[in-house]
Amino acid sequence: MRTPLVVFGGVVLLFTALNSLFVVSQTEQALVTQFGEIKRVVDTPGLKMKKPFIESVEFFDKRLLDFNAPPTEMITQDRERIVVDAYVKYRISDPRQFYISVKTEEGLRSRFNNILISSLRREIGGVSLRELLSSERQVTMQAVRDEVNRKASREVVKPAAAADQASAAALEAPQAAEAPAEATPATSRGFGIEVVDVRILRADLPTEISQSTFKRMQAELAEEAQKFRSEGDEESIKIRSSADRERTEILAEAQRKAEIIRGEGDGEAARIYADAFSRDPEFFDFYRSMQAYRATLGKDDTTVILSPKNEFLRYLEKR
C-alpha cells in the first residue's frame, strides 16, 4: 500500500517542482504574473523560479521585431496619389507596460497601425513625389520614425484587463452603461516599445493614373533636358566665338610682328649689300654675275642663244 503512495507523492512533488521553474533564453524577457497582476520582470537569461500554480509567466522577445503596414493610398504635397507599403523595426523596451497596454504582439499591431499610417500621411503630405523617390526620402523616414516614437510613447491607453471587464459589464447591463462610469486607471507611458527604424518598401502610383503620370513626368524631363541642351549650345557658341576672336587676334599680331621682322631683315640685307658694293664695286659686280651664270647655265638642259657681244657674257670672254 505504501508503494503507490510514494510513487504518487513523487509524481506530485516532481510536477510541483517543474511548475515552479522556468527558463529564460538570451533572446527573451519574462513577466511573472499572479492572477493577472504583474509581480516582477525577468530580463536576465537562465533558470528562474516562481510560485507553483498561482504564478504564470509571459515571455516577450528582446530582439528587433517587424511590423508591416498594409499598403495604403496617400497624397503627396504636389497632389500625387501613391500607394505606400511601409514597415517598422521595433523592440519591446518595457515588457510591463507592453503587457498592460496590449498584452500581445497581435494586440499591438491592431492599434499601432493607426499611429504609423497617420504619421506617414502627415510626413508624406509635406513632400513632393520627386523628393520621396530621391535620396531625400531618408529625411522623411527619420521624421516618420521620430513621430511614431513620440506617439507610441505618449499614447494614453487603458489596461487591457480593465478594458475587457468594462466591455463585458456593458454587455451584461446596458442600462448601467448609461450611468457615469467609475474612473479606470490609465497610463500615458504608451505601448512600452521603442521604434528603431521606419522604411518604405514600395511607393507606387495607383494603376489607373500611373501611365498618365509617367507620360507627364517624361514630358517634364524632356523639357528640362531640352533646356539644358539649349543652354549648352548657347554656351558652346560663346566659347567658340571667343576662341575664334582670340585666334584672329593672335594671327594678326603674329603677322604684324613677322612683317616688322621681315622688313627689318630686308633693310639689314640691303644695308649689307650696299656696304659690300661700296667697298669693291667691281668684285661685287663679278660675284653677282657668277651667281647669275650658276642660276642660268648650271643646268644641263639649258640652252641660251645670245650675241657674243652681249653684256651678260662679258666675264666669259677671253681677256
C-alpha contacts under 8 A as a table, 3 or more apart, distances in Angstrom:
res1	aa1	res2	aa2	distance
1	M	4	P	6.16
1	M	5	L	7.01
2	R	5	L	5.19
2	R	6	V	6.16
3	T	6	V	5.12
3	T	7	V	6.18
4	P	7	V	5.04
4	P	8	F	5.98
5	L	8	F	5.01
5	L	9	G	5.93
6	V	9	G	5.02
6	V	10	G	6.03
7	V	10	G	5.05
7	V	11	V	6.17
8	F	11	V	5.08
8	F	12	V	6.16
9	G	12	V	5.07
9	G	13	L	6.00
10	G	13	L	4.99
10	G	14	L	5.98
11	V	14	L	5.08
11	V	15	F	6.04
12	V	15	F	5.11
12	V	16	T	6.05
13	L	16	T	5.07
13	L	17	A	6.12
14	L	17	A	5.03
14	L	18	L	6.09
15	F	18	L	5.09
15	F	19	N	6.06
16	T	19	N	5.04
16	T	20	S	6.23
16	T	52	P	6.24
16	T	53	F	7.97
17	A	20	S	5.17
17	A	21	L	6.56
17	A	52	P	7.63
18	L	21	L	5.43
18	L	22	F	7.83
19	N	22	F	7.66
19	N	50	K	7.99
19	N	52	P	5.16
19	N	53	F	6.69
20	S	49	M	5.47
20	S	50	K	4.92
20	S	51	K	5.54
20	S	52	P	4.44
20	S	53	F	7.68
21	L	47	L	6.94
21	L	48	K	5.71
21	L	49	M	4.57
21	L	50	K	6.20
22	F	47	L	5.92
22	F	48	K	5.34
22	F	49	M	6.25
22	F	50	K	7.69
23	V	45	P	7.38
23	V	46	G	5.66
23	V	47	L	4.55
23	V	48	K	5.96
24	V	28	E	6.17
24	V	29	Q	6.64
24	V	30	A	6.83
24	V	42	V	7.99
24	V	44	T	7.21
24	V	45	P	4.77
24	V	46	G	5.31
24	V	47	L	6.48
24	V	48	K	7.32
25	S	28	E	5.39
25	S	29	Q	7.71
25	S	45	P	5.00
25	S	46	G	6.45
26	Q	29	Q	7.94
26	Q	44	T	7.26
26	Q	45	P	5.05
26	Q	46	G	7.94
27	T	61	D	6.04
27	T	62	K	5.32
27	T	63	R	6.21
28	E	43	D	7.29
28	E	45	P	7.56
28	E	59	F	6.45
28	E	60	F	5.58
28	E	61	D	4.57
28	E	62	K	5.06
28	E	63	R	7.74
29	Q	41	V	7.51
29	Q	42	V	5.81
29	Q	43	D	4.56
29	Q	44	T	7.07
29	Q	45	P	7.76
29	Q	59	F	5.83
29	Q	60	F	5.30
29	Q	61	D	6.31
29	Q	62	K	6.25
29	Q	95	P	7.64
30	A	41	V	5.92
30	A	42	V	4.93
30	A	43	D	6.31
30	A	57	V	6.43
30	A	58	E	5.57
30	A	59	F	4.47
30	A	60	F	6.10
30	A	95	P	7.78
31	L	38	I	7.09
31	L	39	K	7.67
31	L	40	R	6.10
31	L	41	V	4.70
31	L	42	V	6.15
31	L	57	V	5.60
31	L	58	E	5.04
31	L	59	F	6.36
31	L	60	F	7.95
31	L	95	P	7.00
31	L	96	R	7.02
32	V	38	I	6.10
32	V	39	K	5.57
32	V	40	R	5.41
32	V	41	V	6.33
32	V	42	V	7.61
32	V	50	K	7.70
32	V	55	E	6.59
32	V	56	S	5.80
32	V	57	V	4.65
32	V	58	E	6.49
33	T	36	G	5.58
33	T	37	E	5.18
33	T	38	I	4.36
33	T	39	K	5.29
33	T	40	R	7.30
33	T	55	E	5.57
33	T	56	S	5.40
33	T	57	V	6.24
33	T	58	E	7.70
34	Q	37	E	5.09
34	Q	38	I	6.46
34	Q	39	K	6.68
34	Q	54	I	5.95
34	Q	55	E	4.52
34	Q	56	S	6.34
35	F	54	I	7.00
35	F	55	E	7.06
36	G	161	A	7.96
38	I	96	R	7.39
41	V	95	P	7.44
41	V	96	R	7.04
50	K	55	E	6.36
50	K	56	S	7.84
51	K	54	I	6.10
51	K	55	E	5.39
52	P	55	E	6.17
53	F	56	S	7.43
60	F	92	I	7.52
60	F	95	P	7.02
61	D	91	R	7.89
61	D	92	I	7.16
62	K	91	R	6.44
62	K	92	I	6.32
62	K	93	S	7.86
63	R	91	R	6.19
64	L	89	K	6.16
64	L	90	Y	5.48
64	L	91	R	4.93
65	L	89	K	5.65
65	L	90	Y	5.30
65	L	91	R	5.82
66	D	87	Y	6.95
66	D	88	V	5.76
66	D	89	K	5.00
66	D	90	Y	6.58
67	F	87	Y	5.49
67	F	88	V	5.04
67	F	89	K	6.60
67	F	90	Y	7.85
67	F	109	R	7.21
68	N	85	D	7.83
68	N	86	A	6.21
68	N	87	Y	4.27
68	N	88	V	6.45
69	A	85	D	6.49
69	A	86	A	5.63
69	A	87	Y	5.76
69	A	113	N	6.33
69	A	116	L	7.75
69	A	117	I	7.77
70	P	85	D	6.30
70	P	86	A	7.61
71	P	83	V	6.17
71	P	84	V	5.42
71	P	85	D	4.42
71	P	86	A	7.37
72	T	83	V	5.38
72	T	84	V	5.39
72	T	85	D	6.63
72	T	117	I	7.82
73	E	81	R	6.71
73	E	82	I	5.54
73	E	83	V	4.26
73	E	84	V	6.18
74	M	81	R	5.74
74	M	82	I	5.44
74	M	83	V	6.20
74	M	84	V	6.95
74	M	121	R	6.19
74	M	124	I	7.62
74	M	125	G	7.74
75	I	78	D	7.97
75	I	79	R	5.66
75	I	80	E	5.41
75	I	81	R	4.63
75	I	82	I	6.26
75	I	121	R	7.47
75	I	124	I	7.19
75	I	125	G	5.91
76	T	79	R	5.22
76	T	80	E	5.25
76	T	81	R	6.65
76	T	82	I	7.59
76	T	124	I	5.50
76	T	125	G	4.46
76	T	126	G	6.64
76	T	127	V	5.99
76	T	128	S	5.48
76	T	129	L	6.09
77	Q	80	E	7.33
77	Q	124	I	7.19
77	Q	125	G	4.88
77	Q	126	G	5.09
77	Q	127	V	5.03
77	Q	128	S	4.90
77	Q	129	L	7.52
78	D	127	V	7.61
78	D	128	S	5.31
78	D	129	L	6.99
80	E	128	S	7.98
80	E	129	L	6.80
81	R	205	L	6.28
81	R	206	P	6.89
82	I	203	A	6.26
82	I	204	D	5.42
82	I	205	L	4.38
82	I	206	P	5.98
83	V	202	R	7.69
83	V	203	A	5.56
83	V	204	D	5.22
83	V	205	L	5.88
83	V	206	P	6.29
84	V	200	I	6.93
84	V	201	L	7.71
84	V	202	R	5.80
84	V	203	A	4.58
84	V	204	D	6.72
85	D	200	I	5.89
85	D	201	L	5.45
85	D	202	R	5.06
85	D	203	A	6.45
86	A	198	V	7.23
86	A	199	R	5.65
86	A	200	I	4.21
86	A	201	L	5.32
86	A	202	R	7.02
87	Y	198	V	5.98
87	Y	199	R	5.61
87	Y	200	I	6.44
87	Y	201	L	7.00
88	V	195	V	7.13
88	V	196	V	7.65
88	V	197	D	5.85
88	V	198	V	4.61
88	V	199	R	6.55
89	K	195	V	6.14
89	K	196	V	5.46
89	K	197	D	5.09
89	K	198	V	6.40
90	Y	193	I	6.70
90	Y	194	E	5.53
90	Y	195	V	4.33
90	Y	196	V	5.19
90	Y	197	D	7.02
91	R	193	I	5.66
91	R	194	E	5.45
91	R	195	V	6.71
91	R	196	V	7.42
92	I	95	P	6.18
92	I	98	F	7.21
92	I	192	G	6.16
92	I	193	I	4.42
92	I	194	E	6.39
93	S	192	G	5.72
93	S	193	I	4.99
93	S	194	E	5.95
94	D	97	Q	5.52
94	D	98	F	6.08
94	D	192	G	4.50
94	D	193	I	6.39
95	P	98	F	4.81
95	P	99	Y	5.97
95	P	192	G	6.40
96	R	99	Y	5.28
96	R	100	I	6.30
96	R	192	G	7.45
97	Q	100	I	4.99
97	Q	101	S	6.02
97	Q	189	R	7.21
97	Q	190	G	7.41
97	Q	191	F	6.17
97	Q	192	G	4.93
98	F	101	S	5.34
98	F	102	V	5.82
98	F	103	K	6.07
98	F	104	T	7.79
98	F	191	F	5.12
98	F	192	G	4.64
98	F	193	I	7.06
99	Y	102	V	5.68
99	Y	103	K	3.92
99	Y	104	T	6.93
100	I	103	K	6.10
100	I	158	K	7.79
100	I	159	P	4.88
100	I	160	A	5.94
100	I	161	A	7.78
101	S	157	V	6.04
101	S	158	K	6.37
101	S	159	P	5.17
101	S	160	A	5.68
101	S	190	G	7.42
101	S	191	F	5.79
102	V	105	E	7.39
102	V	107	G	5.01
102	V	108	L	5.41
102	V	159	P	7.79
102	V	160	A	6.21
102	V	191	F	6.98
103	K	107	G	6.49
103	K	108	L	7.78
103	K	160	A	7.03
104	T	107	G	5.19
104	T	108	L	6.47
105	E	108	L	4.98
105	E	109	R	6.23
106	E	109	R	5.17
106	E	110	S	6.63
107	G	110	S	5.69
107	G	111	R	6.88
108	L	111	R	5.44
108	L	112	F	5.57
108	L	191	F	7.66
109	R	112	F	5.04
109	R	113	N	5.82
110	S	113	N	5.84
110	S	114	N	7.68
111	R	114	N	5.93
111	R	115	I	7.30
112	F	115	I	5.27
112	F	116	L	6.38
112	F	152	A	7.67
113	N	116	L	5.18
113	N	117	I	6.11
114	N	117	I	5.24
114	N	118	S	6.04
115	I	118	S	5.34
115	I	119	S	6.16
115	I	148	V	6.43
115	I	151	K	6.96
115	I	152	A	7.43
116	L	119	S	5.21
116	L	120	L	6.13
116	L	148	V	6.11
117	I	120	L	5.08
117	I	121	R	6.10
118	S	121	R	5.10
118	S	122	R	6.20
119	S	122	R	5.15
119	S	123	E	6.26
119	S	144	V	5.84
119	S	147	E	6.27
119	S	148	V	6.35
120	L	123	E	5.34
120	L	124	I	5.78
120	L	144	V	6.15
121	R	124	I	5.33
121	R	125	G	5.76
122	R	125	G	5.29
122	R	126	G	6.81
123	E	126	G	5.36
123	E	127	V	7.05
123	E	140	T	6.49
123	E	143	A	7.16
123	E	144	V	6.44
124	I	127	V	5.44
124	I	128	S	7.69
124	I	132	L	7.65
124	I	140	T	7.38
125	G	128	S	7.78
127	V	131	E	6.30
127	V	132	L	6.73
128	S	131	E	5.26
128	S	132	L	6.28
129	L	132	L	5.00
129	L	133	L	6.26
130	R	133	L	5.22
130	R	134	S	6.23
131	E	134	S	5.14
131	E	135	S	7.40
131	E	136	E	5.61
131	E	137	R	6.25
132	L	135	S	7.78
132	L	136	E	6.58
132	L	137	R	4.80
132	L	140	T	7.71
133	L	136	E	7.74
133	L	137	R	6.52
133	L	203	A	7.96
134	S	137	R	5.94
135	S	138	Q	6.27
136	E	139	V	5.70
136	E	140	T	7.10
137	R	140	T	5.05
137	R	141	M	6.19
138	Q	141	M	5.09
138	Q	142	Q	6.26
139	V	142	Q	5.22
139	V	143	A	6.33
140	T	143	A	5.08
140	T	144	V	6.23
141	M	144	V	4.99
141	M	145	R	6.12
141	M	198	V	6.02
141	M	199	R	6.30
141	M	200	I	7.92
142	Q	145	R	5.02
142	Q	146	D	6.20
142	Q	197	D	7.70
142	Q	198	V	7.35
143	A	146	D	5.18
143	A	147	E	6.11
144	V	147	E	5.04
144	V	148	V	6.04
144	V	198	V	6.91
145	R	148	V	5.19
145	R	149	N	6.07
145	R	195	V	6.72
145	R	196	V	7.40
145	R	197	D	5.99
145	R	198	V	5.45
146	D	149	N	5.09
146	D	150	R	6.08
147	E	150	R	5.09
147	E	151	K	6.18
148	V	151	K	5.17
148	V	152	A	5.88
148	V	195	V	7.23
149	N	152	A	5.14
149	N	153	S	6.05
149	N	194	E	6.57
149	N	195	V	5.58
150	R	153	S	5.34
150	R	154	R	6.15
151	K	154	R	5.17
151	K	155	E	5.70
151	K	190	G	7.72
152	A	155	E	5.41
152	A	190	G	5.22
152	A	191	F	5.97
152	A	192	G	7.96
152	A	193	I	7.39
153	S	188	S	7.38
153	S	189	R	5.46
153	S	190	G	4.12
153	S	191	F	6.40
153	S	192	G	7.02
153	S	193	I	7.53
154	R	188	S	5.39
154	R	189	R	5.73
154	R	190	G	5.07
155	E	188	S	5.70
155	E	189	R	6.77
155	E	190	G	4.48
155	E	191	F	7.24
156	V	186	A	6.74
156	V	187	T	5.56
156	V	188	S	4.34
156	V	189	R	7.03
156	V	190	G	6.09
157	V	186	A	5.82
157	V	187	T	5.79
157	V	188	S	6.67
157	V	190	G	6.78
158	K	162	A	6.99
158	K	163	A	6.41
158	K	184	T	7.26
158	K	185	P	6.56
158	K	186	A	4.59
158	K	187	T	6.52
159	P	162	A	5.39
159	P	163	A	6.25
159	P	185	P	7.28
159	P	186	A	6.57
159	P	187	T	7.92
160	A	163	A	5.11
160	A	164	D	6.23
161	A	164	D	5.19
161	A	165	Q	6.28
162	A	165	Q	5.11
162	A	166	A	6.17
162	A	184	T	7.26
163	A	166	A	5.14
163	A	167	S	6.25
164	D	167	S	5.16
164	D	168	A	6.23
165	Q	168	A	5.14
165	Q	169	A	6.16
166	A	169	A	5.14
166	A	170	A	6.20
167	S	170	A	5.15
167	S	171	L	6.41
168	A	171	L	5.21
168	A	172	E	6.34
169	A	172	E	5.18
169	A	173	A	6.04
169	A	174	P	7.99
169	A	177	A	7.90
170	A	173	A	5.33
170	A	174	P	5.27
170	A	176	A	6.94
170	A	177	A	5.38
171	L	174	P	5.88
173	A	176	A	5.41
173	A	177	A	6.83
174	P	177	A	5.22
174	P	178	E	7.17
175	Q	178	E	5.59
175	Q	179	A	7.35
176	A	179	A	5.37
177	A	180	P	7.53
177	A	181	A	7.17
187	T	190	G	7.17
189	R	192	G	6.87
190	G	193	I	7.82
195	V	198	V	7.71
200	I	203	A	6.94
205	L	209	I	6.77
205	L	210	S	5.20
206	P	209	I	5.75
206	P	210	S	5.86
207	T	210	S	5.29
207	T	211	Q	7.64
208	E	211	Q	7.37
209	I	212	S	5.51
209	I	213	T	6.04
210	S	213	T	5.12
210	S	214	F	5.99
211	Q	214	F	5.09
211	Q	215	K	6.24
212	S	215	K	5.14
212	S	216	R	6.18
213	T	216	R	5.04
213	T	217	M	6.06
214	F	217	M	5.06
214	F	218	Q	6.05
215	K	218	Q	4.99
215	K	219	A	6.16
216	R	219	A	5.05
216	R	220	E	6.22
217	M	220	E	5.03
217	M	221	L	6.08
218	Q	221	L	5.09
218	Q	222	A	5.96
219	A	222	A	5.02
219	A	223	E	6.09
220	E	223	E	5.10
220	E	224	E	6.16
221	L	224	E	4.99
221	L	225	A	5.99
222	A	225	A	4.96
222	A	226	Q	6.09
223	E	226	Q	5.09
223	E	227	K	6.20
224	E	227	K	4.99
224	E	228	F	6.31
225	A	228	F	5.06
225	A	229	R	6.19
226	Q	229	R	4.93
226	Q	230	S	6.10
227	K	230	S	5.14
227	K	231	E	6.19
228	F	231	E	5.12
228	F	232	G	6.05
229	R	232	G	4.92
229	R	233	D	6.06
230	S	233	D	5.06
230	S	234	E	6.11
231	E	234	E	5.10
231	E	235	E	6.14
232	G	235	E	5.08
232	G	236	S	5.99
233	D	236	S	4.90
233	D	237	I	6.18
234	E	237	I	5.20
234	E	238	K	6.35
235	E	238	K	5.06
235	E	239	I	6.19
236	S	239	I	5.11
236	S	240	R	6.06
237	I	240	R	5.10
237	I	241	S	5.94
238	K	241	S	5.17
238	K	242	S	6.08
239	I	242	S	5.14
239	I	243	A	6.09
240	R	243	A	5.02
240	R	244	D	6.05
241	S	244	D	5.14
241	S	245	R	6.13
242	S	245	R	5.17
242	S	246	E	6.18
243	A	246	E	5.12
243	A	247	R	6.05
244	D	247	R	4.96
244	D	248	T	6.15
245	R	248	T	5.15
245	R	249	E	6.16
246	E	249	E	5.06
246	E	250	I	6.04
247	R	250	I	5.12
247	R	251	L	6.12
248	T	251	L	5.19
248	T	252	A	6.02
249	E	252	A	5.14
249	E	253	E	6.07
250	I	253	E	5.16
250	I	254	A	6.07
251	L	254	A	5.00
251	L	255	Q	5.98
252	A	255	Q	5.05
252	A	256	R	6.11
253	E	256	R	5.08
253	E	257	K	6.23
254	A	257	K	5.15
254	A	258	A	6.03
255	Q	258	A	4.97
255	Q	259	E	6.13
256	R	259	E	5.24
256	R	260	I	6.26
257	K	260	I	5.04
257	K	261	I	6.13
258	A	261	I	5.10
258	A	262	R	5.90
259	E	262	R	4.99
259	E	263	G	5.92
260	I	263	G	5.16
260	I	264	E	6.11
261	I	264	E	5.01
261	I	265	G	6.05
262	R	265	G	4.97
262	R	266	D	6.09
263	G	266	D	5.08
263	G	267	G	6.06
264	E	267	G	5.07
264	E	268	E	6.10
265	G	268	E	5.03
265	G	269	A	6.04
266	D	269	A	5.00
266	D	270	A	6.05
267	G	270	A	5.07
267	G	271	R	6.10
268	E	271	R	4.99
268	E	272	I	6.18
269	A	272	I	5.08
269	A	273	Y	6.12
270	A	273	Y	5.07
270	A	274	A	5.95
271	R	274	A	5.05
271	R	275	D	6.01
272	I	275	D	5.05
272	I	276	A	6.07
273	Y	276	A	5.10
273	Y	277	F	5.96
274	A	277	F	5.04
274	A	278	S	6.04
275	D	278	S	5.22
275	D	279	R	6.42
276	A	279	R	5.30
276	A	280	D	6.71
276	A	281	P	7.82
276	A	284	F	7.20
277	F	280	D	5.59
277	F	281	P	4.82
277	F	284	F	5.61
278	S	281	P	5.85
280	D	283	F	5.53
280	D	284	F	6.20
281	P	284	F	5.05
281	P	285	D	6.08
282	E	285	D	5.12
282	E	286	F	6.25
283	F	286	F	4.96
283	F	287	Y	6.04
284	F	287	Y	5.06
284	F	288	R	6.18
285	D	288	R	5.28
285	D	289	S	6.18
286	F	289	S	5.09
286	F	290	M	6.26
286	F	315	Y	7.64
287	Y	290	M	5.16
287	Y	291	Q	6.39
288	R	291	Q	5.08
288	R	292	A	6.25
289	S	292	A	4.97
289	S	293	Y	6.18
289	S	312	F	7.80
289	S	315	Y	7.88
290	M	293	Y	5.02
290	M	294	R	6.22
291	Q	294	R	5.14
291	Q	295	A	6.22
292	A	295	A	5.14
292	A	296	T	6.00
293	Y	296	T	5.12
293	Y	297	L	5.37
293	Y	298	G	6.97
294	R	297	L	5.53
294	R	298	G	4.72
295	A	298	G	5.81
295	A	299	K	7.99
296	T	299	K	7.28
296	T	302	T	7.55
297	L	300	D	7.66
297	L	302	T	6.29
297	L	303	T	7.91
297	L	304	V	7.97
298	G	302	T	7.81
299	K	302	T	5.58
306	L	310	N	6.53
307	S	310	N	5.22
308	P	313	L	7.08
309	K	313	L	7.33
309	K	314	R	7.44
310	N	313	L	5.74
310	N	314	R	6.92
311	E	314	R	5.32
312	F	315	Y	7.77
313	L	316	L	5.30
313	L	317	E	6.80
314	R	317	E	5.61
